[in-house]
Amino acid sequence: MFGIGGPELLIIVVVALIVIGPAKLPQMMRSLGKGMAEFKRMSNDVKSTLDQEVQQAEADLRKKEAEKSLSEKKSKETAEPQEEPAKDSVSEAAEKADTAVKAEAGSEEQGKESA
């Protein structure tokens, strides 16, 4: 636990027995045990609270990233329809130009034939 082996523990017990006395030693050990149990319980509570906070922070971060990607996706979807009409108008203009060129070519051919 604290890096204390058997011989060290035996020396501590003997010194405690001499200093405290055999009558009060069991009561002191119970108090020490209760104090250590309370310390362990409090440290576990702190650890679980920190773990919960870390998990909550990670969940919030994932939620923000998901919202950001969703908003980017929506902005791309709204931007794409605006680009499509522009593409359509360009293709329509190209078709009109082709039609005009063909019409001119057709009228020139008709003019040559009539001449």
Sequence and secondary structure as in RCSB ss.txt:
>XXXX:A:sequence
MFGIGGPELLIIVVVALIVIGPAKLPQMMRSLGKGMAEFKRMSNDVKSTLDQEVQQAEADLRKKEAEKSLSEKKS
KETAEPQEEPAKDSVSEAAEKADTAVKAEAGSEEQGKESA
>XXXX:A:secstr
  S  HHHHHHHHHHHHHHH TTTHHHHHHHHHHHHHHHHHHHHHHHHHHHHHHHHHHHHHHHHHHHHHHHHHHH
HHHHHHHHHHHHHHHHHHHHHHHHHHHHHHHHHHHHHHH 
